[in-house]
């Protein structure tokens, strides 16, 4: 790849741009100078920056603001949210693509095994969530409106979060494999946190939508991420790079592994293609 240069840089947020911690607080949402500068060097070189996260749309716009993108007089930013189910431009927020599905059967199947699990669906356009019970502090952004599960998934949705603080990530991985969750794709996070999404929808499918609009291809994309929900994106991109703290299955899906988020791995990788200017 000696003569290759990324034309799109797809960046996960939590654990990639931000130093993910349990019980995250607003203070956690801090962009370091190395990451900020590397993003802007990529923009200087003409690359498109695309934020790509499992977060809801409203949980991503403030990260764009912290990065100071898009720049003044630049085109709206492309953002892939909800693990690819929602693609929008910003600012202002303008949803250009959304995938929805009937989540009720999958949610019922999981609750049969984890009856005390928490369930949430984003209130699109508002920024809060409908939840069956309140999530632990710091895990969801915005207001949480207590709602019966039947009403939460009573109509097509783009993404459902299921969280069981009493279980582990391995518990959820084993359960999902056992259930099959027909008609639904899923991804398990670092903890017992499962995102349910429409079949075939991932960060890769969302980014493909962006590339189609830009007249570019997967081969033009540098993607950086750290979680299981990044696996499809890392495999799909021309160059997929896992953060140093990623679990082995994420590293195995990548073309390369950079430093950990605590050692500015995203900035390290971007600097390979967009190096600082020598004074």
C-alpha positions as a Markdown table, in Angstrom:
| # | Residue | x | y | z |
|---|---|---|---|---|
| 1 | Unk | 0.0 | 0.0 | 0.0 |
| 2 | Unk | 3.0 | 2.2 | -0.5 |
| 3 | Unk | 1.2 | 4.6 | -2.9 |
| 4 | Unk | -2.2 | 4.4 | -1.3 |
| 5 | Unk | -3.8 | 7.3 | 0.5 |
| 6 | Unk | -7.1 | 7.2 | 2.3 |
| 7 | Unk | -9.8 | 9.3 | 0.8 |
| 8 | Unk | -12.3 | 8.5 | 3.6 |
| 9 | Unk | -11.3 | 8.1 | 7.2 |
| 10 | Unk | -14.0 | 6.3 | 9.2 |
| 11 | Unk | -13.6 | 6.7 | 12.9 |
| 12 | Unk | -15.3 | 4.8 | 15.7 |
| 13 | Unk | -15.9 | 7.0 | 18.8 |
| 14 | Unk | -15.9 | 5.2 | 22.1 |
| 15 | Unk | -12.5 | 3.4 | 22.7 |
| 16 | Unk | -11.1 | 5.0 | 19.5 |
| 17 | Unk | -11.5 | 8.7 | 19.7 |
| 18 | Unk | -12.5 | 8.7 | 23.4 |
| 19 | Unk | -10.9 | 6.8 | 26.2 |
| 20 | Unk | -13.8 | 4.5 | 27.1 |
| 21 | Unk | -14.4 | 3.9 | 30.8 |
| 22 | Unk | -17.1 | 2.2 | 32.9 |
| 23 | Unk | -19.7 | 4.7 | 34.2 |
| 24 | Unk | -18.7 | 7.3 | 31.7 |
| 25 | Unk | -19.4 | 10.9 | 32.6 |
| 26 | Unk | -19.5 | 14.1 | 30.5 |
| 27 | Unk | -15.9 | 14.7 | 31.5 |
| 28 | Unk | -15.1 | 11.5 | 29.6 |
| 29 | Unk | -16.0 | 13.1 | 26.3 |
| 30 | Unk | -12.7 | 14.8 | 25.7 |
| 31 | Unk | -10.8 | 14.9 | 22.4 |
| 32 | Unk | -7.1 | 15.0 | 22.9 |
| 33 | Unk | -4.8 | 17.4 | 20.9 |
| 34 | Unk | -3.1 | 14.5 | 19.0 |
| 35 | Unk | -6.4 | 13.1 | 17.8 |
| 36 | Unk | -7.9 | 16.6 | 17.0 |
| 37 | Unk | -4.7 | 17.6 | 15.0 |
| 38 | Unk | -4.6 | 14.3 | 13.1 |
| 39 | Unk | -8.2 | 14.7 | 12.0 |
| 40 | Unk | -7.6 | 18.2 | 10.7 |
| 41 | Unk | -4.4 | 17.1 | 8.9 |
| 42 | Unk | -6.6 | 14.5 | 7.1 |
| 43 | Unk | -9.0 | 17.2 | 6.2 |
| 44 | Unk | -6.1 | 19.4 | 5.0 |
| 45 | Unk | -5.2 | 16.6 | 2.6 |
| 46 | Unk | -8.7 | 16.4 | 1.2 |
| 47 | Unk | -9.9 | 13.3 | 3.0 |
| 48 | Unk | -13.5 | 12.9 | 4.2 |
| 49 | Unk | -13.9 | 12.3 | 7.9 |
| 50 | Unk | -16.9 | 10.1 | 8.7 |
| 51 | Unk | -17.8 | 9.4 | 12.4 |
| 52 | Unk | -19.1 | 5.8 | 12.6 |
| 53 | Unk | -20.5 | 4.6 | 15.9 |
| 54 | Unk | -23.1 | 2.4 | 17.6 |
| 55 | Unk | -24.2 | 5.6 | 19.3 |
| 56 | Unk | -27.5 | 7.2 | 18.5 |
| 57 | Unk | -27.4 | 10.3 | 16.2 |
| 58 | Unk | -27.8 | 12.7 | 19.1 |
| 59 | Unk | -24.9 | 11.1 | 20.9 |
| 60 | Unk | -22.6 | 11.8 | 18.0 |
| 61 | Unk | -23.2 | 15.4 | 17.1 |
| 62 | Unk | -21.4 | 16.7 | 20.2 |
| 63 | Unk | -18.3 | 14.7 | 19.3 |
| 64 | Unk | -18.3 | 16.4 | 15.9 |
| 65 | Unk | -18.5 | 19.7 | 17.7 |
| 66 | Unk | -15.6 | 18.7 | 19.9 |
| 67 | Unk | -13.6 | 17.9 | 16.8 |
| 68 | Unk | -14.6 | 21.2 | 15.3 |
| 69 | Unk | -15.9 | 19.4 | 12.2 |
| 70 | Unk | -17.2 | 20.2 | 9.7 |
| 71 | Unk | -15.1 | 23.3 | 9.3 |
| 72 | Unk | -16.7 | 26.7 | 8.5 |
| 73 | Unk | -18.0 | 26.9 | 4.9 |
| 74 | Unk | -17.3 | 23.1 | 4.4 |
| 75 | Unk | -20.0 | 20.7 | 3.3 |
| 76 | Unk | -22.0 | 18.9 | 6.0 |
| 77 | Unk | -20.3 | 16.1 | 7.8 |
| 78 | Unk | -21.3 | 12.5 | 7.0 |
| 79 | Unk | -22.1 | 10.4 | 10.1 |
| 80 | Unk | -23.0 | 6.7 | 10.4 |
| 81 | Unk | -25.0 | 6.1 | 13.6 |
| 82 | Unk | -26.7 | 3.3 | 15.4 |
| 83 | Unk | -24.3 | 0.7 | 14.0 |
| 84 | Unk | -25.1 | 1.7 | 10.4 |
| 85 | Unk | -28.9 | 1.8 | 10.7 |
| 86 | Unk | -29.0 | 5.6 | 10.5 |
| 87 | Unk | -26.9 | 7.8 | 8.1 |
| 88 | Unk | -27.1 | 11.5 | 8.5 |
| 89 | Unk | -25.5 | 14.8 | 7.6 |
| 90 | Unk | -24.6 | 17.5 | 10.1 |
| 91 | Unk | -25.2 | 20.3 | 10.8 |
| 92 | Unk | -28.1 | 20.6 | 10.9 |
| 93 | Unk | -29.0 | 17.0 | 11.5 |
| 94 | Unk | -30.5 | 15.6 | 8.2 |
| 95 | Unk | -31.2 | 11.9 | 8.1 |
| 96 | Unk | -30.5 | 10.6 | 4.6 |
| 97 | Unk | -30.9 | 6.9 | 5.1 |
| 98 | Unk | -32.5 | 4.7 | 7.8 |
| 99 | Unk | -33.1 | 1.0 | 8.1 |
| 100 | Unk | -35.8 | -0.3 | 10.5 |
| 101 | Unk | -37.0 | -3.8 | 11.5 |
| 102 | Unk | -39.5 | -5.6 | 13.8 |
| 103 | Unk | -37.5 | -6.2 | 16.9 |
| 104 | Unk | -40.3 | -7.7 | 19.1 |
| 105 | Unk | -39.6 | -11.4 | 18.5 |
| 106 | Unk | -35.8 | -11.0 | 19.2 |
| 107 | Unk | -36.4 | -8.9 | 22.3 |
| 108 | Unk | -38.9 | -11.4 | 23.6 |
| 109 | Unk | -36.5 | -14.3 | 23.1 |
| 110 | Unk | -33.7 | -12.5 | 25.0 |
| 111 | Unk | -36.0 | -11.5 | 27.9 |
| 112 | Unk | -37.1 | -15.1 | 28.2 |
| 113 | Unk | -33.5 | -15.9 | 29.4 |
| 114 | Unk | -32.8 | -12.5 | 31.0 |
| 115 | Unk | -36.1 | -11.3 | 32.4 |
| 116 | Unk | -34.5 | -8.5 | 34.4 |
| 117 | Unk | -32.7 | -7.0 | 31.4 |
| 118 | Unk | -33.0 | -3.4 | 30.5 |
| 119 | Unk | -34.4 | -2.5 | 27.1 |
| 120 | Unk | -34.1 | 0.8 | 25.3 |
| 121 | Unk | -35.0 | 2.4 | 21.9 |
| 122 | Unk | -33.9 | 5.8 | 20.9 |
| 123 | Unk | -36.6 | 8.5 | 20.4 |
| 124 | Unk | -35.6 | 9.6 | 16.9 |
| 125 | Unk | -35.6 | 13.3 | 16.4 |
| 126 | Unk | -35.8 | 14.0 | 20.2 |
| 127 | Unk | -32.5 | 12.5 | 21.5 |
| 128 | Unk | -33.9 | 10.6 | 24.5 |
| 129 | Unk | -34.8 | 6.9 | 24.9 |
| 130 | Unk | -37.9 | 4.8 | 25.7 |
| 131 | Unk | -36.8 | 2.3 | 28.4 |
| 132 | Unk | -38.5 | -0.4 | 30.4 |
| 133 | Unk | -36.3 | 0.7 | 33.4 |
| 134 | Unk | -33.7 | 3.3 | 33.9 |
| 135 | Unk | -30.2 | 2.4 | 32.7 |
| 136 | Unk | -27.1 | 2.8 | 35.0 |
| 137 | Unk | -25.9 | 6.4 | 35.2 |
| 138 | Unk | -23.9 | 7.6 | 32.2 |
| 139 | Unk | -24.8 | 4.7 | 29.9 |
| 140 | Unk | -27.4 | 6.5 | 27.8 |
| 141 | Unk | -27.4 | 10.1 | 26.8 |
| 142 | Unk | -30.6 | 12.1 | 27.1 |
| 143 | Unk | -33.9 | 11.7 | 28.9 |
| 144 | Unk | -35.2 | 8.1 | 29.7 |
| 145 | Unk | -38.9 | 7.7 | 29.4 |
| 146 | Unk | -40.3 | 4.6 | 31.2 |
| 147 | Unk | -42.3 | 2.6 | 28.7 |
| 148 | Unk | -43.7 | -1.0 | 28.6 |
| 149 | Unk | -41.6 | -3.3 | 26.5 |
| 150 | Unk | -44.5 | -4.1 | 24.2 |
| 151 | Unk | -44.8 | -0.4 | 23.4 |
| 152 | Unk | -41.0 | 0.1 | 23.0 |
| 153 | Unk | -40.8 | -2.4 | 20.2 |
| 154 | Unk | -44.4 | -2.1 | 19.1 |
| 155 | Unk | -43.4 | -0.5 | 15.8 |
| 156 | Unk | -40.4 | -0.9 | 13.5 |
| 157 | Unk | -37.2 | 0.5 | 15.0 |
| 158 | Unk | -33.6 | 1.1 | 13.8 |
| 159 | Unk | -31.9 | -0.3 | 16.8 |
| 160 | Unk | -32.7 | -1.9 | 20.2 |
| 161 | Unk | -30.3 | -1.9 | 23.2 |
| 162 | Unk | -30.6 | -4.8 | 25.7 |
| 163 | Unk | -28.5 | -4.5 | 28.9 |
| 164 | Unk | -28.2 | -6.8 | 31.8 |
| 165 | Unk | -25.9 | -5.4 | 34.5 |
| 166 | Unk | -26.0 | -8.8 | 36.3 |
| 167 | Unk | -24.6 | -10.7 | 33.3 |
| 168 | Unk | -21.4 | -10.7 | 31.3 |
| 169 | Unk | -20.5 | -10.1 | 27.7 |
| 170 | Unk | -19.7 | -13.8 | 27.3 |
| 171 | Unk | -23.2 | -14.7 | 28.6 |
| 172 | Unk | -24.8 | -12.5 | 25.9 |
| 173 | Unk | -22.5 | -13.9 | 23.2 |
| 174 | Unk | -23.4 | -17.5 | 24.1 |
| 175 | Unk | -27.1 | -16.7 | 24.3 |
| 176 | Unk | -27.2 | -14.9 | 21.0 |
| 177 | Unk | -25.5 | -17.8 | 19.3 |
| 178 | Unk | -27.9 | -20.3 | 20.9 |
| 179 | Unk | -31.0 | -18.3 | 20.0 |
| 180 | Unk | -30.0 | -17.5 | 16.4 |
| 181 | Unk | -32.2 | -14.3 | 16.6 |
| 182 | Unk | -33.8 | -15.0 | 13.2 |
| 183 | Unk | -34.4 | -11.9 | 11.2 |
| 184 | Unk | -32.1 | -9.8 | 13.3 |
| 185 | Unk | -28.4 | -9.0 | 13.5 |
| 186 | Unk | -26.8 | -8.4 | 16.8 |
| 187 | Unk | -23.5 | -7.2 | 18.3 |
| 188 | Unk | -22.3 | -7.6 | 21.9 |
| 189 | Unk | -20.3 | -4.9 | 23.5 |
| 190 | Unk | -17.6 | -4.9 | 26.2 |
| 191 | Unk | -20.2 | -5.7 | 28.9 |
| 192 | Unk | -23.5 | -7.5 | 28.8 |
| 193 | Unk | -24.8 | -5.0 | 26.3 |
| 194 | Unk | -26.4 | -6.2 | 23.1 |
| 195 | Unk | -27.4 | -4.0 | 20.1 |
| 196 | Unk | -30.1 | -5.5 | 17.9 |
| 197 | Unk | -30.3 | -4.3 | 14.3 |
| 198 | Unk | -31.9 | -5.1 | 10.9 |
| 199 | Unk | -30.3 | -8.1 | 9.1 |
| 200 | Unk | -27.3 | -7.0 | 6.9 |
| 201 | Unk | -27.0 | -3.6 | 8.6 |
| 202 | Unk | -23.6 | -2.7 | 10.1 |
| 203 | Unk | -21.2 | 0.2 | 10.1 |
| 204 | Unk | -19.9 | -1.3 | 6.8 |
| 205 | Unk | -23.3 | -1.0 | 5.1 |
| 206 | Unk | -23.7 | 2.5 | 6.4 |
| 207 | Unk | -20.3 | 3.5 | 5.2 |
| 208 | Unk | -21.1 | 1.9 | 1.8 |
| 209 | Unk | -24.0 | 4.3 | 1.5 |
| 210 | Unk | -21.7 | 7.2 | 2.2 |
| 211 | Unk | -19.1 | 6.0 | -0.3 |
| 212 | Unk | -21.8 | 5.6 | -3.0 |
| 213 | Unk | -22.9 | 9.2 | -2.4 |
| 214 | Unk | -19.3 | 10.4 | -2.6 |
| 215 | Unk | -18.5 | 8.4 | -5.7 |
| 216 | Unk | -15.8 | 6.4 | -3.8 |
| 217 | Unk | -15.3 | 2.8 | -2.9 |
| 218 | Unk | -14.4 | 0.6 | 0.1 |
| 219 | Unk | -10.9 | 0.5 | -1.2 |
| 220 | Unk | -10.6 | 4.2 | -0.5 |
| 221 | Unk | -11.5 | 3.9 | 3.2 |
| 222 | Unk | -9.2 | 3.8 | 6.2 |
| 223 | Unk | -11.4 | 2.6 | 9.1 |
| 224 | Unk | -10.3 | 2.6 | 12.8 |
| 225 | Unk | -12.2 | 0.9 | 15.6 |
| 226 | Unk | -12.0 | -1.2 | 18.8 |
| 227 | Unk | -15.2 | -3.1 | 19.3 |
| 228 | Unk | -17.1 | -6.1 | 18.1 |
| 229 | Unk | -19.4 | -3.8 | 16.2 |
| 230 | Unk | -16.4 | -2.6 | 14.2 |
| 231 | Unk | -15.6 | -6.1 | 12.8 |
| 232 | Unk | -17.6 | -5.7 | 9.6 |
| 233 | Unk | -16.3 | -2.2 | 9.0 |
| 234 | Unk | -12.6 | -3.3 | 9.5 |
| 235 | Unk | -13.0 | -6.2 | 7.1 |
| 236 | Unk | -14.9 | -4.0 | 4.5 |
| 237 | Unk | -12.5 | -1.1 | 4.4 |
| 238 | Unk | -9.5 | -0.8 | 2.1 |
| 239 | Unk | -7.5 | -0.6 | 5.3 |
| 240 | Unk | -9.1 | -1.6 | 8.6 |
| 241 | Unk | -7.1 | -0.9 | 11.8 |
| 242 | Unk | -7.9 | -2.2 | 15.3 |
| 243 | Unk | -7.1 | -0.3 | 18.4 |
| 244 | Unk | -4.5 | -1.9 | 20.6 |
| 245 | Unk | -6.9 | -2.7 | 23.5 |
| 246 | Unk | -9.3 | -4.5 | 21.2 |
| 247 | Unk | -10.3 | -8.1 | 21.9 |
| 248 | Unk | -8.6 | -10.8 | 19.7 |
| 249 | Unk | -11.5 | -11.3 | 17.4 |
| 250 | Unk | -11.5 | -7.6 | 16.5 |
| 251 | Unk | -7.8 | -7.6 | 15.9 |
| 252 | Unk | -8.1 | -10.7 | 13.7 |
| 253 | Unk | -10.6 | -8.9 | 11.5 |
| 254 | Unk | -8.2 | -6.0 | 10.9 |
| 255 | Unk | -5.3 | -5.4 | 8.5 |
| 256 | Unk | -3.2 | -4.0 | 11.2 |
| 257 | Unk | -3.3 | -3.0 | 14.9 |
| 258 | Unk | -2.3 | 0.4 | 16.2 |
| 259 | Unk | -1.6 | 1.6 | 19.7 |
| 260 | Unk | -4.2 | 1.6 | 22.4 |
| 261 | Unk | -6.6 | 4.4 | 23.0 |
| 262 | Unk | -4.6 | 5.4 | 26.0 |
| 263 | Unk | -1.6 | 5.8 | 23.7 |
| 264 | Unk | -3.4 | 7.8 | 21.1 |
| 265 | Unk | -3.7 | 4.8 | 18.7 |
| 266 | Unk | -6.1 | 6.6 | 16.3 |
| 267 | Unk | -3.8 | 9.6 | 16.0 |
| 268 | Unk | -0.8 | 7.2 | 15.5 |
| 269 | Unk | -2.5 | 5.5 | 12.6 |
| 270 | Unk | -3.8 | 8.7 | 11.0 |
| 271 | Unk | -0.3 | 10.2 | 11.3 |
| 272 | Unk | 1.0 | 7.4 | 9.2 |
| 273 | Unk | -1.0 | 8.8 | 6.2 |
| 274 | Unk | -1.3 | 12.4 | 7.2 |
| 275 | Unk | 2.1 | 13.2 | 9.0 |
| 276 | Unk | 2.7 | 16.4 | 10.9 |
| 277 | Unk | 4.5 | 19.1 | 9.0 |
| 278 | Unk | 8.1 | 19.5 | 9.8 |
| 279 | Unk | 9.0 | 23.0 | 10.8 |
